[in-house]
Amino acid sequence: MTPTLRGRWQTRTFLMVVIGIPITLPFCVLALLTMPLSAPLPLAMLAVVWGVGMGLDPLYQRALRRRWDHDWPVHLQLWAGLLEFGISLFLLFGWCGGFALINPGLLIVFPLHYLLVWGFSFLMVQGPMRVLFPRWRYQGGQLR
């Protein structure tokens, strides 16, 4: 499949809603139990990860056009996931402590949270999306 920018954005948003939010809710409960005012922070972290991905998608599209087969293979998806993790980590915790000042436990929990959301999203794209949305692959990742 050669995704279009619109298809990337639709797929990313769909996966964040369908996979990201259900995985994030237990982290919200955990944050609520450790520090009540920090309960919505895992959802804010998910929003930052979504925003970073949406911002990087045009760069991924530009890189994709330079490849001879115009494809985005699995190893590039893994590198993109690491890049998005690093940028998100810096945005959330880099400037003067960020979210860690509100709830220090989030700095420890964020890598697990990111890994679960990204991992299940990656697995969903590799299999179930192709079954649930058969035309998705042939419409550049768009979920019409």
N, C-alpha and C positions, 0 to 999 in steps of 0.2 A: 504494500500500500504506500502511495505517495501522498502524505497529508497536505492539505492546503492550510493556510494560516487560520482561516475561519473554522476549518475542521479541527485543528489543534485546540483552538479556544473553546469550541463546543464540547469536545471530548474531555478536556481538562476540567471545565466547569461541571459537566455531568459527573465525572469521577469524584470531584471534591464534594459534591452534594450527596451522591449515592454511597460512596465509600468513606470519604473523609469525615463527614459529620457524624455518622454512627460510631466510627472509631474514636472520634474526639470526645464524645459525650462522657465516657468513663473517665477520661482525663480531667474533664470539668468537675466531675464528682470528686475525684481525688484532690484536685486543687481546692475545692470547697471544704473538704475535710481538713486539709492542712492549714489553709488560710482563707477564710470565708470571702474576703473581698477579691481574691484572685480567681474566682470560679470562671468568669468569662475569658480569662487569658488564653486557655488552649484554643478556643474558637478564634481569638485574635491571631494566635500563632498560625492557625490553619489559613486564615485570610492572608497573612503575609506570605506564606508559602505559595498560595494560589496567585497572588499578585506578582511575586518574583517569577513564577513560571510563565504567567501571561506576558510579562515584560521580556523574557528571554525567547519566547516563541518566534518573534520576527527574526532574531539572530539565528535560531535553529533553521528557519526557512531559508535564509540566505546561505547558510552552510550546506543545506540539502541541495540547493541548486548547483553548487560547485562539484558535487559528487557525480561521477560518470553515470551511475544508475539512478540518480535522483531518489535514493531510498534512505531510510533512517534505520540502520540495523540495530540489533539488540545491544551491542557493545557501546554504541553512541547513546542509547537510552540510559545505560548505566552511568556513563560519564556525565550526562546531562543531570541525572538525579544527584550525583555527588556535587556538581556545580551549584545546583539549586539549594542543596543542603547547606553548603558553605556560605552562600550569600544570605540565605535566610538566618542562619546562625549569627552571622555578623550583624544583620539588621536588628535582630531581636535582642541580642545580648552584648553586642560589641561596644556601642556608645555608652560609656560610663556605667556599664552594668546592665542597662536596659531592664528587661522583665525580671532579671535575677534580683534586682533591688526590691521588687514587689514580693516575689516568692522565690527564694533561692533554689527550691526543689525543682523548679521548671527547667533550670539549666541542665539538670541531670535527666529529667524526664523527656525533654525535647528530642534528643536523638532517637529514643525508643518510639515516641509518637510519630516522628517523621518516617522512621523505618517502616512502621506498620502501615501508615497511610500510603507511602510510596510503594511499598512492596505489594500490598493488595491491589493498588491501582495498576501497577505493572502487570501483575498476574491477570487482572481483568482484561487488559488490553490484549494480552497474548492469547487468550482463549475465549472466555464468555462473551466479550463484545462481538467477536466474529460470529458467534452462534445467535445471540440475541438480536443483533442488527446486521443481517447478512449483506445489505447494500452499503453499510458503513465503510467497508474496505474499498469499495469501488467509487465512492463519492468523496474521496479525499478526507475521510474521517468526519464528515459532516453528519449530524444526527437529524436530518429533516423529519 
